[in-house]
Amino acid sequence: MTRRTAGGDTFPTADSQRSNFALGLTGHPVRSTYRSSLGTRRALPAADALIIAPATYNSLNKIALGIADNYAMTTVAELIGRQVPTVVVPFVNAALAARAPFQRAVAGLRSERVRVYLGTDDGWEPHPPGSGNDRQRAFPWAAAFEAATRLAGKAPRP
């Protein structure tokens, strides 16, 4: 869906879908676009860790290939390049996970010291095709946070 304007097209963004409650938890402004002014400086503190979850088949492959085609992917690419502790938790079905591109992406990210939370040892496996809705309730949010906290060398807050 687009709306034609004098200077071109405008496109809706996910900004209208975000939760103001969740955004207020950090106490920091939320960025969803690149800084518009050359004179502006980073307004946020450096990240201690990064969690990408749930990571889709598409997102995981793009991250592994270094495709930075939007603000979020550029930020992820830079943080991994800065060696910020990163945890990725894929949410994919077994058919997609069986594909060679996905397996290469997981191996590539792990070679960059990205913690890909996936496999028997993690207790988080790809789900059978068509069962994603049932699997959502079991998503390992707490485990992802604990892994990121460990990687960042910080104790969880009470």
Beta strands, then each sheet from edge to edge (+ up, - down):
strand 1: 3-5
strand 2: 8-10
strand 3: 50-55
strand 4: 86-90
strand 5: 115-116
sheet 1: 1+ 2-
sheet 2: 3+ 4+ 5+
end
